[in-house]
Amino acid sequence: MSRADPKRVYYLSLEFLLGRSMDNALLNMGLKETYGKSIRQLGFNMEDVIESEVDAALGNGGLGRLAACYMDSLATLDYPAWGYGLRYNYGIFQQRIVDGYQTEYPDYWLNFDNPWELPRLDISITVGFGGHVQTTQDEYGQTRHNWVPGTNVQAVAYDVPVPGYDTENCNNIRLWRSKPTKVFDLTSFNEGNYEKSVEDATNAEKITSVLYPNDNTMAGKELRLKQQYFWTAASLHDILRRFKKSMREWSDFPDQVAIQLNDTHPTLAIVELQRLLVDQELLSWDDAWDIVTKTFAFTNHTVLPEAMEKWSVPMFEYLLPRHLQIIFDINLFFLQKVEKMFPNDRGLLNRMSIIEEAQPQQIRMAHLAVVGSHKVNGVAALHSNLIKTTIFHDFVTYYGEDKFVNKTNGITPRRWLHQANPQLSALISQTLGNDKWLKDLSLLKGLNDKIEDAVFRQRWAEIKRANKVRLAELIKTRCDVEVSPDALFDVQVKRIHEYKRQFMNILYVIHRYRTIKSMSAAQKASVQPRVVIFGGKAAPGYYIAKLVIKLINSVAKVVNQDPAVGDLLKVVFIPDYNVSVAEVIVPASDISQHISTAGTEASGTSNMKFVLNGGIIIGTLDGANIEILEEIGEENIFIFGCMAHEVEDLRHAQRYRGVPMDPALQGVISAIERGTFEDPKIFQPLISTLTVGKDFYLISADFASYIAANQQVDAAYKKQADWIKKSLTTKELDAERAKWPKETFELWARLSKKEANDVETIQKSIVHHVTTTLARAAFNLDNFSAYQAVALSTRDRLISRWNETQG
């Protein structure tokens, strides 16, 4: 690849939610059957070996999973791409449920090391913090700035190979680990100051200890900012090092490098590149800024005000003094241009400024990302329109609409169907006559002819039930609750947040429970049995979201033990939701819930995963739900609730006109306040969001239509032949999704497909992982000789070159 010297895309994401790597790599490389035979000859089961792998704790939600899907697609399409992220020692946290509450524990995912990573101890970059800025004049009279950091840490690279499907191409995710420049202070130790002797090491290593440190404290905020600069600085230095090897002029940089910012977290890369070009490479400010703005593109993921990242100027000045100077200069030059175009509009200048005039001043990172990028994209049609009409409206007025584009999110079918649902994947390939659809989802339209085929529908239904049996076993193991695979499986699994409205879901579950309790035996006979499945993590400092989890578990405890309800309703919360758990849940769902308040969900990708596996959506007109509706037709999706343009009027009415609460919802609230589901005082802060808080997320406004939509689901599910047809029809959606990755490349421009890389890198990693997992399995079975046999037979293959495979 270095010899070919193509333009490369660099994808900067604070999260890469990769899941397990071995099964995915074996499938992508067409080696699973071969390895499976070898494993069986040694007396082991391939599935047991796969299950022994621990998920890489490098992400939390959709942001990280999107990044992982993009890396898979880029590798499969033979595009030269690098991911850059952080190597977290303990992930975000391991979630356990104690007395119904979420409790956070470190995720020791690296206890057995990570056989999928290659430690690049030869690649170490010094990253500074604090200190001061020296200002001098050079021999030509130009003012020059030299940042002298007060402290330094080392960024050490770890490479994770990402194999493409049915190609020899293998891309790379480079993760940075923070290490001290001085591990141990012997002088302090000898003086008896033992804590100080390891202080530098502790401060350095905590930078990459945890994903998203709790930012409810100043120390947490400072650590988050350190994380972001450490990561972007190390990545920019690495990118520039690779570019310099080409011996090109700096003016060629945007023709060779495209950097995509996945949300605002990596926005400091804009400032860092400007600093490197001006302070170290001695380019003029204007030439450097021209390069910067042609290099970066920015993906916005939210319109929620609380999610718009800001940093206080005093803290920023303390940690990154030179970068603050550059930000003020960027802002000054930008506002001068705005003022020239719109003279005398001081309100506009205030709204568009990168610096918010608060106490203390705040740096608006989203504004900086817009100003420093040549393209800004939303992640669904509605979301892209909303960012143009709300948060970035003034920027659209200034730059014009061409800078702001829509690139709806997508998913990889290799993991989310071929790997997660192998029986269904095999049925599709058998029906279509080949597996080419795994690289071209438009070929799924070939299944349309089978919708009326009773034999095909029966096989489809059998596969769905088998997946539900597998999920029922997981629920029994994780939650100690027995559920019937013949019930309707109703799933909502995603990050716990008020706007995603898991609260509304559990309130409806209470309504359903109360309704069933009030029925006669004859009436109960007509009730559609349902298993309601929740999963997801709440941020450690997000008190209300954690109360939602508590309410779900309190309701589950009552409902699941009530003989008057029995199997008509079960509620489970699956703890520590991750990619591997999702691979069991997604193929088993009958319906999945995507019920955010209209206009709050940027896109969502879990809806696409469920649809790809024949699951049916109940949801609002929000995010990618709208485009799914347009593709499959309103008869194949259950839509409810208000529309985005109605939200502000509804909020105004609830706040100022005293709109009464929905009667059914009021009954549910009364049941909670009577102590039906534990001490009502526990849930009072949650109830207050609907009363004192004026129901910002419009649960009451949407509750009646939500009940009606669920009734429609029950009625439709009873007609199984028609339900399966709906399930089959949803797969037409993903023919459109197949175009998304290629459309996204338009943002990066002139990307050329690269020469095939040496695929041995990933093969060696596979063998390494097989030997590692076999070692654990064999030890547990007191049969260590099996591990020795595999290790000895593969040792020569493992001791080979792990040099820089991609520059």
C-alpha positions, 0 to 999 in steps of 0.5 A: 500500500505504501508503494501505491501511495493512494489517497487514504481516509482516516476515520477518527472515532472515540468508539469502535464497538467491534464485538468479537473478532474471530468469528467475523474474521473467519467468515470474512476470509472464508476460513471458518469451515477449515478451522472448524474441522481442525478444531473438531479433530482436536476434540473441541467445538468451534462454537465453544471456542468462539464463545470464549472470546470476550468483546473488545470494550472499545465502545458503548453505543451506536456511535462505536458500532457505526464506526465498526460497520464503516471499517468493515465496509471500507475493507470489503470495498478495497478502500484504503482506510485507517481507524484511529481510537483509544485502547481503553483498559476497562471499557466504559464499565461492566454493568451488573444489576444489584437490587434492580439498580445498575452497578458499574464495575471495571470491564477487565476485557484485557485480562487475557490480553487481546490476541487481535491486536499487534502492539507497535512498541516501535511507534511511540509519540510524545503528547504534551499538556499544560506549560506555556507558549514562547513567542519569538520573531524569526529571521524574516520578521514573522511571529512564531509560537513555540509551545513548551508543555509542562508534562508529557505522556507517551502514546503507544500504538496497538494495531487491530486488523480489519479484514474485508469480506471475500477480498485479500484486503485488510485495513487497520484500526490503530489504538493508542495507549497512554504510558508515562514518560517516567514510570518511577521516581526513585528520588521521591520513593527514597524520601518516603513519598511513595505516592509521588513516586508513581504519580506520573505513571498514574496520571498518564495511564488513567487517560486511557483507562475508561471510556467516557469518564464521569464528567459530573466533576471538574476532574472528570471534565479535565480527563475527558479533554485530556483523552480527546487531545491525547488521541487526536494529537497522536493520530495527527502526528502519525498521519503526518509521519506517513504523509512525509514519507511520500516526499510531497509538497504540503499543498498536496496534503488534501489530495492524499489525506481525508480525515472524517470526524465521527462526532465532535470528540475528535474536533481538536484534530482541526486545531492540532493540524493547524498548530503542526503546520504553522508552528512546526512546518512553518507554513503561513496561517492562510496556507495552513488553514486552506489545507485544514479545511480541505482535509476534514469532514464532520459527521454530526450525530445529535441536535440535543442541546445537552449533547453539544460538547463545550469546554470551559476556556479556563480549563482549556487554557490550563491544559492546552494554552497554544491551542486556545490561542489558535482557536481564538484566532480561528474564531476572529478570522471567521467572524471577520468574514461573517461580519463583512457579509452580514454587517451590523448583525451582532446577534448573528456574530454571537450565535455563530461564534466558536466562543460562547460568552458565558461565565466562564467562556465556553468553546463550542466544539460543534461550531469549530467542527463546522468552521474547520471542515469542508463538508458537514453531514447528518446521518438521516434525512430528517436529522440532516434537515433539522441540523440545517434548520436548527443548530446550524441554521446560521452557518447554512445562511453563511456557507450555503446548503452545499456544505451540509449534506445527508449521509444516512447511517448503514450497517454491515450485513456480514456481521448482522446477518451472515454471522449473527443469523447463519441459518437465515443467511444460508437460506437466502444464499440457497434461495438466490443460488449464491452469496453475492448478496453479502456484498450487494444487498440489492440482490435481496430483491430476488426474495420477493418471488418467495413471499407467496411460497408457503414452503419458504415461509415455513422454513423462514418461520422455523429459523425465527423460532430457533433463534427465539429458543436460543435467546430464551436460553440466554434469558434463563442464564442471564436473568433466571426467567423462563420465557416461551419462544412461542410468545411475541418477542418485543425488544428495545435494546440501546443506550438508556436515555430519556429521549429514547423513551425506555421510560415510556415503554415500561410505562406501557408494560405497566398499563398492559399488566394492569389491563391483563390483571383486570380481565376475566379468564375468558378475556385472558384467553384472547391475549397475545402472550408477550415477552418484553426485553430491555437492554442497555447501559446508562451513563454512570452520572445519569441519575434519571436513566439509572432510575429507568433501569431500576423501574424496569427491574422492579416491574419485572420482579412483580410481573414475572411472579404474578400467577394471575398473569403467567406467561401472558406477560414477561419482562426482562432486563438483560445486563451488560448489553454488548455486540455479542448479546445483540447477535443473539437478540437481533435475529430473535426479535418479532418486533423492535422498538425505536420510539424516540421523541420525533426529531431527537434520534439522529438516525439509529442503526439498530432498527436496520439490524432488526429489519435485516433479520426480518424483525418488524418495527414499532416506532416514531417518525424519527431518524432512519425510521422515516426512510425505512417507512418510505422503502417498505410501506406503512403496512409493514411498520407500526408508526405512532406519535407526533411528528417533528414539526409538532414537537415545539407546539406540543411542548409549549402547550404542556408547559403553559396551557396545562394540558391534562395527562393522558388518562391511561398514563395517569392510571399507570402513574397512580399504580407506581405512586401506590407502591405496586412496584416497590417504595414509590419514593424511589421513583418520584424523581422519575415521575417528576419528569412528567409532572414538574418537568412538564414531560419534555419528551412528550410521553403523555402526548404520544401515549394513547397512540403508542397503546393503539400501535401495540394493539395493532401489533397484537392483532397482526401477530395472531395472523402468522401467515401475513406476519411472515409476509411482513417480515419478508417484505422488510428485507427490501429496505436494505437494497437501498442501504447497500448504496450508503457506503459508496455515497459516503465516499463522496465526502472524501473525494478521489479515494482510489482502491488500494493494492491488496495487502498481505492477508497473512497478518489476519491469518496469524492473528486468527491462529494466535486467537485459536491457540489462546482460546484453546488454552483456556478451554483445554485447561478447564477440561484438564486437557492441556495437551490439546493446547500444546498440539495446536501451539506447536503446530502453529508456532512457526506461522506466528513467529514471522514478520509483523512489520508495518503492513500499511505504512 
